[in-house]
Every structure is written in structure tokens, then in C-alpha cells.
Amino acid sequence: MATRLGLGLPQMRQYAIGKDVPDVARAAERIGYDSLWVFERALFPEPATQGLYGIEGLPWPDSYRNVADPLVTLALAAAATERAALGSSVLVAPLHEPFQLAKALASLDAASGGRVLAGFGTGWSLDEYAASGIRPFEERGKVLDEIIEVCRAVWGPDPVHYDGRITKIESAVVGPKPVRPIPILLAAGNRRALRRLVDHADGWLPVGMDVEQIAAQWRQVQDLAVERGRPEPIRTVLRANATWSAKPHGGAGRRPFQGDADQIVEDLVAHAAIGLEEILVDLQTTPRDAQELQDVAAEVYEKARAAGV
């Protein structure tokens, strides 16, 4: 069975969001991509108060200075397409009020005919939490737990009841409902996050890097699922953050998914061999405009399929 391929939608400052998101979404569906994806970056602190991913001294990329809202971007893509799944990898869930997030995702699923994939993470930016976190950064795991529970309740049958630390629903009718239960996928690396994934989520959202490291993490997820008696399979969508260039990247320092289309496809082949069912290729950072993004996306897709991905 071929690996499903997804494409990251244009959210950065070189794109005209209102025109380019629908155009790229339509083109991706026409090319053959199975899914369309967004990510969340709420703000760009200047000067930086912490490094990228919380790593001291690691600079934030300039591309993070202007990132369109993920749910608005998905809504634009939903209106322009018919079959592609619509996913987030990831929404920084604790930056959102749980009930409103659950209702927005249900509305998007109803509007798109049941195509939403809710990918959540806890994030890492102290500045983003200071600006819009529902609770302090230190409580992000507990907030994510409640968001998952609220989503399940709101998406389920009426009347909805929920009594949590943040959300109180005494008894209410909440609509629209999603077309089907929306899959919840989680970014998870440490043991506690992996337990949350195995016990409460439908899928896992790893990030492409060293192939052996991803393969080891996937074995760890599978072993934990057996240990905790999970009967359902775990859906997997790998995020490939690609740095595309028109010419091949030379030298020994090439990172995964860095270089021209042939080099990106080479890495797609290696990661697909792990057995993950879907790979999201986010190519939006380096193209100059939406037309170049579409051209690169078409080349990567065609070469990946020709290579057996």
C-alpha cells in the first residue's frame, strides 16, 4: 500500500493568504495529494527571550515572523477542495479555550464533509503562553488532557455534560456535530506524552529527522501500546519540514529533506520504509510565491510516486 502524501498549505508572509491558500489547495488536490496541513506559530518575540524549541542560543527562523492562523487557513482550503483531508500538525492546543476549539473543529468538519484531522501539541514558547495560554506553561499537559476530553464530549451526543478545571457544561445541546468522530493526533516524544497518546488519542505526529531515530520512536510507541493493552491501531503522520532549493545541496552537512526535489524524495523514500502510513511534506518556506510552491509540490509528488512512495 502506497504511503499517503500530504502538503503543507502556504501560511507565511510571501503568500497572499486569501488567494494563495485556495489556489494551492486546489492544485494539491489536482496533483494527487491526499491531505492538506497547517501549523501554528502565534507570534515572533523580538528580541527573543528563549531559543527555538526552548534551546538556548538557537535562533527563531525569519519565516516565523508572519504565520497565518491555522483554522482560518484550513477553512479557506476546505471551501476550495472536495476530497483532501484537512489536518493540523500541530495546533498548540493549550493556547485555545477548550470549548471554542472543539466547536470550531466540529464546524469545520461539518462544513468540509468530514475531512478534519485534529493534530494537537503542547508547544514550547513561553512568549506564546504569556500572550494567550489558557493556563501557565507549567500546566500545559493538564490543559491538553482537558481539551481532548472536552472535544470528545462536544463532538458526542447531546445533551453535553462536562465538569473540568477550565470548562463547565452543565447540560447543553452543542451543534453542529462533526460528520464523524474527528481523529485526534498528538505530537509526543517523552514517556508521559506517549502514554497520553496511547491511552487517549487516535494517532501520532512525529517530525522527520534521522531515520533510525524515528524508527526507534515508532517501535517505542508500538511497544507501549501493547504494554497498555491498546487494541486499536495508531495512525501515523510524519511531518517533513523541507528546505527546497533549485540546485542540489552539496557537502556532508545536508539535513533530512534539504536540497532539490530529488534529494527531498530520497529522504521520503527512506522515511516511508519505516512503515508510517502518511507523510506531510511542508515545502512552503523557500519558494518565492504560490506558483513556485505549486510547481515544486508537483515535482516532488510525481518523483515520490515514481520512486515507490
N, C-alpha and C positions, 0 to 999 in steps of 0.2 A: 504494500500500500504506500503510495507516494506521500511524502511529508507535505502537510498543508503549509502554504506560504501566505503571510500577511505583510502589509505595507504600512509604515508609519505615515500618518497624514501631516501635511505642512502646517506647522504652528508657529514658526519662527519669523523674525522681522523682515526677511527678504520676500515674504509671501503676502499677497493681498488676500486676507483670510476669507472674506465674503465671496470672492470669485474663485480663488485657487483651491480651496478645500473641496467644493463641489466638483470642479474640473478634474482634480487629481483623483478624487474618489471614483468618479465615473470612468476615468481612464484605467484605474487599477482594476476595477471590476471587468472592464472590457479585455484587459490583458490576461486576466485569469486569476488574479489574487483572490484568496479565499476570505480574507478578513482585512479590516482597516483599524488602525490603532492610534491612540493618543497617549501622551504622558502629561504629568503635572509638574510645573515649576511656578510657584506662586509669585516669587519676587527675586530680585537680584540685589543683595546687600552691597552698599558702597559707602565706605570701604568694607571689605569682607571682615566679619567678626569670627569666622571659622573657615577652615579649608573645605574644599569639595568633599562630600560624603563624610564630613566631620574629621577629615585627615589634615592635620596641621601642615600648613605650607602649600597644600595642593590648590592651585587657583581654580576658581569657577570659570568655565568657558564663556566667552562673549556671547555665544548663541543662546545662553540662558537669560540674557537681558530682556528678551521680549518673547514670551511664550503664551499663546492664546489659551483661553480657558478650555479645559478638556471636554466638558459636557456640551458647551456651545459648539465646539468643533465637531463632535460626534453627531449633534443634531443636524448640522449642515450636511454632513456626509450621509446621514440617514435619508434625508429628503432627496438626495441626488442618486441613490442606488436602490437596488431591488433585492440582491441576494447575499452580499458580503456581510459577514459577521462584523459587529462594531464593539471593539474592546478597549480597555484602558490598561496600560502597563507602564506606570501604575497611577491610580488616584491616590494621593496622600490622604487616606480616609479620615484621620483624626483632625484634619483642617476643615471638615464639613460637619454641620449639625446632622446627627444620625437620621432623624425623621425626614428632613428635607432631602437628604441624599437618597434615601430609599424611595421616596415619592418621585424624584426626578428620574431615577433609573427605571422605575416602573413605567413612567410616562414615555420615556424614550423607547423602551421595549415595545409598548403598545403601539407607538407611532411607527416603528420600523418593522412590525410584523414578527416580533420575537427573535431579534438578532443581537441582543446585547450580551456582552461578557464583562462582568464587573471584576476588574482586577484592582486589588487593594494592597497598599503598603503602609508602613508607619512613618516613612520619611526619615530625615536626618538633620534638617536645617533648623537650628534654634531660632533664626530670624523669622522663618515662616510660621513657626509655632507662636512666637511673640505677636505676630500680626493677626493670625486667625485660628490658632489652635483652640479646640473646644475645652481642653484641659491642659495643664502643664506638660511639657515634653516628657517628663519622667513617667507620666501616666498613659503614654501613647498606646501601649499594649492593651491596657484595660479598656480604653476608648474603642480600639479596633474590635475587641470582643463584643462590646455592646452594639457597635454598628452592624456587625454580622447578625446578631440576634434581632435587632430592630428591622433590618432588611427582610429577614425570614418572616417576621411577624407581619409586616406591612404588605408583603407580597402574597401572604397566605389568605385564608378565608376570613370574611367578616363575620361577626364583629372582631376587630383587632383589639387585643389587650397586651399591654407591656408595662412592667414596673421596673425601671432601671435607675442607675445613678444620675443619668442625664435626661433620659426620656421617660415620660409618664403618659400612657394611653389607657384611660380608664375603660372605655368601651366605645369603639368608633367604626364607622364604615369608611374605608380609605380606598379611593379609586383614582385613576384607572389601575387595574391589576396588570401585571406583565402577562404576555401571551402564554408563557410557560415559566417554570421556576428559573430565574436568572442564575446561571452558573457564577459562583464566587471563586475567584482565583487569587492566590496570595503570593507576594514576594516573601520568601522565607529563607534564612540562612542558618541562624543559631538554633539550638535544640528546642528552646521554648516556642519559637516561631514555627518550627517544623511540627511540633505537637499540635499547635493551633491549626495548621494546615491539614494534617492527617485527620484530626477529630472534627473539624467544623467547616472545611472548605471543599470545593469541587476540583480545584486544580492548583498547579504550581507555576510560578513565573520566574524562572531563572534568567540570568543575564549572561550572554555569550562571552566567554573569555578562554582560558586554557581548556582544551577539550577534555583532558584527563581529569581536571578539577570538576567540571560539570558532570562528567560520567560518575565520579565518586559521590558527588552530592545526590545525584539521581538514585544511586544504589542505597544511599543513606535514607532517602525519602521512602523508597520501597521497603526497606528493612523495617523502618519504623511503622509503616502501615501494617505489616504482618505482625509486628510485636503488639500493636494496639488493636488488632482484630478488625481492621477496616475491610469490609467486603467489596466496596465499590472501587473501580479503577480511578486513578488520579490523572486528570487531564494535564497536559504539559504544553506550555507555550514559551519558547525561548526568545528573549529579546536580543537581537543582533544590532548593536549600535554601530552602524557602518560609517566609515570616513572615506567617502568615494573620491577618487581622483581620475582624471582622464588618462594619465600615464601610470604604468605600474610603479609600485613602491619598491625601491631598491634597498639593499642592505639587510643586515641581520636583525634590525630592530623593529621590523614590521609587527604591529599588533594584530590580533584577530579582527577580521572584517575591515582592514585598512588597505587601500590600494584601488586598482581599477576593477572593472566588473569581473574579470577572470579571477583575480585574487579573492574577491568577496565570495564568488561562487565556490572556489576551492575550500574556503572556510565553512560555507554552508554544507558542502558535501561531508566534511569531517564531523560537523556537529549533528547532522541528520543521522549519521551512522550510530550515534548513541542510542537512538530509539525514541527520541522525543517526537511527539506527533505533529507539532506545529512550530514554525519559526517565523517570527516577526522581524522583518528587515526594515530598519529605520534609516533611510538614505537622505533625509531632509537637510542635514547640517551644511553640506558643502555645495550642492547645486546653486546656481545663481538665481534661478527663478523656477516657476512651476513647470514650464515646458521642459527645461533640462531635467528636473526631477522625474517627470513622466518618461522621458527618453531613457534615463538611467534605470528606472524601475522596470521598463520593458526589456532592456538588455539583460539585466540581472535575472529576471523571471525566465526568459527564454533560454539562457545559458544554464540556469539551475535545473530546469526541466530536462534539457538535453543531457545534462550530467547525471541524471537519475534521481535528483532530489524530488 
